[in-house]
Amino acid sequence: MVAYPPGWAAILIYHSVSDRDVFADNRIDPPAFEEQIRYLSRCRKIVPLGDIVQRLESGADIPSDWAAVTFDDGYADNARTAAPILKKHGGSGSFFPTVGVLDRGNPPSEPFFYDWVQLIVERTARAELRVAFDGRAESVALSTQASRDDAALRIVLAIRERPPAERMAIVRKLAVDAGVALDSRANLYLSTPDLRDLLDAGMAIGSHTLTHADLGGASPADVEREVATSKRELESLIGRPVDGFAYPFGKPRHYNAGVIETLKRAGYRFAVTTSFGFVRAGADVFRLPRIPGRAAALVRLKANLKGINL
């Protein structure tokens, strides 16, 4: 448990605001999300993330009651559910979609590997599933919803830092073993009209790479592609500059000095991590920490905002 001094600005991180279809560890149901945003709007001032970055760039102090709200990955519910809740409570948000999964019509995009893992454990008729990684096999129970969610989390944690093609090969084999047909997960991710709706609602949009790759272990050429190409494609879709970035996975091992230099060359102004922490004057704009929201009880969010990382 780590405690931080009170009064530092906070950046919250969410993924999906829904109660189904999405990897369980990434989602928070709409009533719980609204409860958290209602609380946040009463105890702090919800501001655009860009306002915090601007203060950091100028060297000015950041008001101690400021908070920004961010969303990673690019789920459609971000535009259709989360943004209206934020607007209702006088807030705004920054959204960081993975460009490769955006819904651009036909052919449908390939879903995140972890959403397919959730689909497999939800749809299989088996009470347990045998999985093998690195030559070691084990059985995971699937008899209850809680055990299915736990199984999905265990599988995702075991494969998430592997190269995208290798991850998907494992997932496809898992689907065959489970007797589950993989579908396109249509309408699960943001579409171009959704992106425009977010902008029209006063929200901001940044990049979360092309494929949700682990940049810390990627080659310089792959980092360049994930960082620069995703920026260009996103700018083409929304017709506006993209200057913010969210690191996939987001811990220090998932990015490095070379990645940050590539971000700067590509024209990004800042990047957010998933490391727990608060923001004050002098913070590195390419290593901004965040505080998790997700499906935690409100009491846990309250503790996090007091600097207690539960």
C-alpha positions in Angstrom: 0.0 0.0 0.0 1.5 3.4 -1.1 0.3 6.7 0.2 0.8 10.0 -1.7 0.5 13.5 -0.4 -3.1 14.9 -0.7 -3.9 17.7 -3.1 -2.2 16.5 -6.3 -4.1 16.4 -9.6 -5.6 13.1 -10.5 -6.0 11.4 -13.9 -8.5 8.5 -13.9 -8.4 5.6 -16.3 -11.3 3.5 -17.5 -11.9 1.2 -20.5 -15.4 0.0 -21.1 -18.6 1.3 -19.5 -20.8 -1.8 -20.0 -22.0 -4.9 -18.2 -21.4 -7.5 -20.9 -19.4 -8.6 -24.1 -16.1 -7.0 -23.0 -13.2 -8.6 -21.1 -14.5 -8.5 -17.5 -11.4 -6.8 -16.0 -11.8 -3.9 -18.4 -15.4 -3.0 -17.7 -17.5 -1.1 -15.2 -21.3 -1.1 -15.4 -23.0 2.2 -16.2 -24.6 2.8 -12.8 -21.3 2.2 -11.0 -19.5 4.5 -13.5 -22.1 7.3 -13.0 -21.8 6.9 -9.2 -18.0 7.4 -9.5 -18.3 10.4 -11.8 -21.0 12.0 -9.6 -18.7 11.6 -6.6 -15.7 12.9 -8.6 -17.6 16.0 -9.7 -18.5 16.8 -6.1 -15.0 16.4 -4.6 -12.9 17.7 -7.5 -13.2 19.7 -10.7 -13.2 17.5 -13.8 -11.1 19.3 -16.4 -9.8 18.3 -19.9 -6.5 16.4 -19.7 -5.1 19.0 -22.1 -5.5 21.6 -19.4 -3.3 19.7 -17.1 -0.7 19.1 -19.8 -0.7 22.8 -20.7 0.0 23.7 -17.0 2.9 21.2 -17.0 4.4 22.6 -20.2 4.2 26.2 -18.9 5.6 25.3 -15.5 2.5 26.7 -13.8 1.0 25.1 -10.6 -1.8 22.7 -11.1 -4.9 23.3 -8.9 -5.1 20.6 -6.3 -8.7 19.8 -6.9 -8.3 19.1 -10.7 -9.1 15.7 -12.1 -9.1 14.4 -15.7 -11.0 11.3 -16.9 -9.5 9.0 -19.6 -10.5 5.9 -21.5 -8.2 3.4 -23.2 -8.9 0.9 -26.1 -11.8 2.4 -28.0 -15.1 0.7 -27.0 -18.3 2.0 -28.6 -19.8 2.5 -25.2 -17.3 5.3 -24.6 -19.3 7.5 -27.0 -22.8 6.1 -26.4 -22.7 5.7 -22.6 -19.7 7.2 -20.9 -19.6 10.6 -22.7 -23.3 11.4 -22.0 -22.7 10.6 -18.3 -19.6 12.8 -18.2 -21.6 15.7 -19.9 -24.5 15.2 -17.4 -22.1 15.9 -14.5 -20.3 18.8 -16.2 -17.2 16.9 -17.1 -15.2 15.9 -20.2 -12.9 13.1 -21.1 -9.9 12.0 -23.2 -10.3 8.9 -25.3 -7.4 6.8 -26.6 -8.6 4.2 -29.1 -6.5 1.4 -30.6 -6.8 2.4 -34.2 -6.7 -1.2 -35.6 -10.0 -2.2 -33.9 -12.0 0.8 -34.9 -15.2 -0.1 -36.7 -14.8 1.2 -40.2 -17.4 -1.0 -41.8 -16.6 -4.0 -44.0 -14.5 -6.0 -43.5 -15.0 -5.9 -39.7 -12.0 -5.3 -37.6 -10.4 -8.1 -35.6 -11.3 -7.8 -31.9 -8.9 -7.4 -29.0 -7.5 -10.7 -28.0 -8.8 -10.3 -24.5 -12.3 -9.7 -25.6 -12.1 -12.9 -27.6 -10.8 -14.7 -24.5 -13.8 -13.5 -22.6 -16.1 -14.7 -25.4 -14.5 -18.1 -25.3 -15.0 -18.7 -21.6 -18.5 -17.2 -21.7 -19.7 -19.4 -24.6 -18.0 -22.7 -24.1 -20.3 -25.5 -22.9 -17.5 -27.0 -20.9 -17.2 -26.9 -17.1 -13.5 -26.6 -17.3 -10.9 -25.8 -19.9 -7.3 -27.1 -20.2 -4.8 -24.5 -21.3 -1.1 -24.8 -22.0 1.5 -22.0 -22.1 5.3 -22.5 -22.4 4.9 -26.3 -22.2 3.0 -26.2 -18.9 -0.7 -27.2 -18.9 -3.3 -26.5 -16.3 -7.1 -26.7 -16.0 -9.3 -23.7 -15.3 -12.8 -24.0 -13.8 -15.7 -22.5 -15.7 -18.6 -23.6 -13.5 -19.7 -20.1 -12.3 -19.6 -16.6 -13.7 -16.9 -15.6 -11.2 -14.7 -18.6 -12.2 -15.2 -17.7 -15.9 -14.1 -14.1 -15.3 -11.1 -15.4 -13.3 -10.2 -17.8 -16.0 -10.3 -15.1 -18.6 -8.0 -12.9 -16.5 -5.5 -15.7 -15.9 -5.3 -16.5 -19.6 -5.0 -12.8 -20.6 -2.2 -12.2 -18.1 -0.3 -15.2 -19.3 -0.2 -14.1 -23.0 -0.7 -10.3 -23.1 2.9 -9.4 -23.5 3.5 -11.7 -26.4 3.7 -10.5 -30.0 0.2 -9.8 -31.5 0.4 -12.6 -34.0 1.5 -15.2 -31.4 -1.3 -14.0 -29.0 -4.0 -14.5 -31.6 -2.7 -17.9 -32.6 -3.0 -19.0 -28.9 -6.5 -17.5 -28.7 -7.7 -19.3 -31.9 -6.4 -22.6 -30.7 -8.1 -22.0 -27.3 -11.4 -21.4 -29.2 -11.0 -24.7 -31.1 -10.3 -26.6 -27.9 -13.4 -24.9 -26.2 -15.7 -25.6 -29.2 -16.4 -21.9 -29.7 -16.7 -20.1 -33.0 -15.1 -16.6 -32.9 -17.2 -13.8 -34.3 -16.4 -10.3 -35.3 -17.7 -8.7 -32.1 -19.6 -6.3 -34.4 -20.5 -2.8 -32.9 -18.2 -3.4 -29.9 -15.7 -0.7 -30.9 -15.9 2.9 -31.8 -16.9 3.9 -35.4 -15.9 7.0 -37.3 -19.3 8.6 -36.5 -18.7 7.8 -32.8 -15.3 9.6 -32.9 -17.0 12.6 -34.4 -19.7 12.5 -31.8 -17.1 12.5 -29.1 -15.4 15.6 -30.6 -18.8 17.4 -31.0 -19.4 16.7 -27.3 -16.2 18.5 -26.4 -14.2 15.3 -25.7 -10.5 14.8 -26.8 -9.1 11.9 -28.8 -5.6 10.4 -28.7 -3.9 7.3 -29.9 -3.4 3.9 -28.2 -1.3 2.4 -31.1 -2.5 0.3 -34.0 -2.6 -3.2 -32.4 -2.2 -2.7 -28.7 1.4 -3.8 -28.9 3.8 -4.0 -26.1 6.2 -1.2 -27.2 8.8 -2.0 -24.6 9.7 -5.2 -26.4 9.1 -4.0 -30.0 11.7 -3.3 -32.6 12.3 0.4 -33.5 10.5 -0.2 -36.8 7.5 -1.6 -35.1 7.4 1.2 -32.6 7.5 3.7 -35.4 4.6 2.0 -37.2 2.5 1.6 -34.0 3.1 5.2 -33.0 3.3 7.3 -36.2 0.9 5.3 -38.4 -1.8 5.2 -35.8 -1.5 9.0 -35.4 -1.8 9.6 -39.1 -4.8 7.2 -39.5 -6.6 8.7 -36.6 -6.0 12.3 -37.8 -7.4 11.2 -41.2 -10.5 9.8 -39.6 -11.3 12.8 -37.3 -9.8 15.7 -39.4 -8.0 17.1 -36.4 -4.4 16.9 -34.9 -3.7 14.1 -32.5 -1.2 15.0 -29.8 -1.9 12.6 -26.9 -0.9 9.0 -26.5 -1.6 6.1 -24.0 0.9 3.3 -23.7 -0.6 -0.2 -24.1 -0.3 -2.0 -20.7 1.4 1.2 -19.5 3.9 0.0 -16.9 7.6 1.1 -17.1 8.6 -2.1 -18.8 6.1 -1.4 -21.6 7.9 1.7 -22.9 11.4 3.2 -22.8 13.4 6.2 -23.7 13.5 5.1 -27.4 9.7 4.9 -27.5 9.4 8.4 -26.0 11.8 9.8 -28.6 9.7 8.2 -31.3 6.5 9.8 -29.8 8.2 13.2 -29.8 9.4 12.9 -33.4 5.9 11.9 -34.5 4.5 15.0 -33.0 2.9 13.9 -29.7 2.9 16.4 -26.8 2.2 13.9 -23.9 1.6 10.3 -23.0 -0.2 8.6 -20.1 0.8 5.4 -18.3 -1.0 2.9 -16.1 1.4 3.5 -13.2 -0.5 4.6 -10.0 0.1 8.2 -9.0 -0.8 11.8 -9.1 0.3 14.8 -11.1 2.0 18.0 -9.9 4.2 20.7 -11.4 7.4 19.3 -12.8 5.9 15.9 -13.8 7.2 14.3 -17.0 4.5 14.9 -19.7 5.5 11.6 -21.3 5.2 9.6 -18.1 1.9 10.8 -16.7 0.5 8.4 -14.0 -3.1 7.5 -13.6 -5.6 6.2 -11.0 -7.8 3.2 -11.9 -11.6 3.5 -11.8 -13.0 0.4 -13.5 -15.4 -1.8 -11.6 -14.1 -1.1 -8.1 -16.5 -0.1 -5.4 -16.8 3.6 -4.8 -15.0 3.2 -1.5 -12.0 1.9 -3.3 -12.0 4.9 -5.7 -12.3 7.2 -2.6 -9.2 5.5 -1.1 -7.3 5.8 -4.4 -8.1 9.5 -4.6 -6.7 9.9 -1.1 -3.4 8.3 -2.4 -4.0 4.8 -1.1 -3.3 2.3 -3.8 -5.5 -0.7 -2.9 
